Amino acid sequence: NPAITDVAEIDYKIPAAFVGYLLRDPSETWNVSVKLGLSAISNSSNDARVRYDEQSSAQIALGLAGYWNVTPQWFVALEHDQYDRDASFTSVNLGRRFDY
């Protein structure tokens, strides 16, 4: 409908703290890690038409990541984190290690 100009949105803020474990030696070219953590979801809406039911503000968060060590210092990571049943985050990261 062209007469509707505003956009109804729901906003998620999810601070989280994770502990991770690499499944292979860190020097391997390919690696996988699993993560377990705690997170807190805070929801808000800019419009009363958007209804949501916040079940709990704190929950256990899970994550899985794949790493490719391009060089001993540089890596590319594909990560996926899952928060509760309706929020998730997937990212591709370029990182550098400073411990070698």
N, C-alpha and C positions, 0 to 999 in steps of 0.2 A: 504494500500500500504506500504510494508516494506521499501521502499525508502524514505518515509516521516518520518523524525526523530524529527522535531520540532513540538511544540504544540502551536496552536494559541489560545489565551485566551483573555477574557475581564475581567477587574477588576472593582469592585464596592467599593467605600468608601462612607459610609452613616452615618455621624454624626447626631445625633437626640437628641431632648429634649422632654420628655413626662410629662404630668400631668395625674395621674391616680385616679380612684375612686373605692373603694371597695364596692360591692353591699350588703354585709352582715357585721355584727359586726366582728371586727378583731379577737375576741376570738372564733368564730365558727370553728369547725373542717374543714369544706370545705368552700371555698370562691371563688368569681369570681371578677375580676376587669376589667374595660375598661380603655383604655388609648387614649389620643389625644395629638398630638405633631406636631412639625415642624422638618423637616429634609432637608438635602441638599445632593443630589447624585452627585458624581464626578466619571466619567467613564474614563477609558483608555484601550488601547489595545496594546499588544506586537507585533501585526502583522497587516499589512494593509489589509489583506484578511478578517479580522473581521470588518464588517461594523456595525455601530450602529448610532442611531439618538437620541441625547440627546435633549429632548423636553424642559425641564426646570430643572434648578439645585436645586430649592427649591420647596417643596410641603408639604402638610399636611400628616402626618403619623398616622395610627390607630393601636391599639393593643388590645389584649384580653388575659387574663391570668386566669388560674385556680390554686388555692392554696390548699394544704393539710397541716394543722398544725399537725405535727407528735407529738410535745410536745408544751407547751406554748412558748418555745424559738426557736424551730427548725421547718422549713417548707420546703416542696418541691413544686416547681412552674413549671407549663408548660405554656410557653408564646409564643404568635405568634404576630409578628409585620409586618405590610404591608406598604411598601414604594412605592408610585406611582403604576403603573400597572405591573411592571416587576421585582420588587425586594421585597423579604420577608425574614424574619428571624424567625426561630422557635428554642426554647431552653428549656432544662430541667435544673432547678437550685436547688441547696440545699442552704438554707440560714438560718441565725440566727438573731433573734430579740434581741435588747439590751434595749428595753423600758419596760420590765416586771420585 
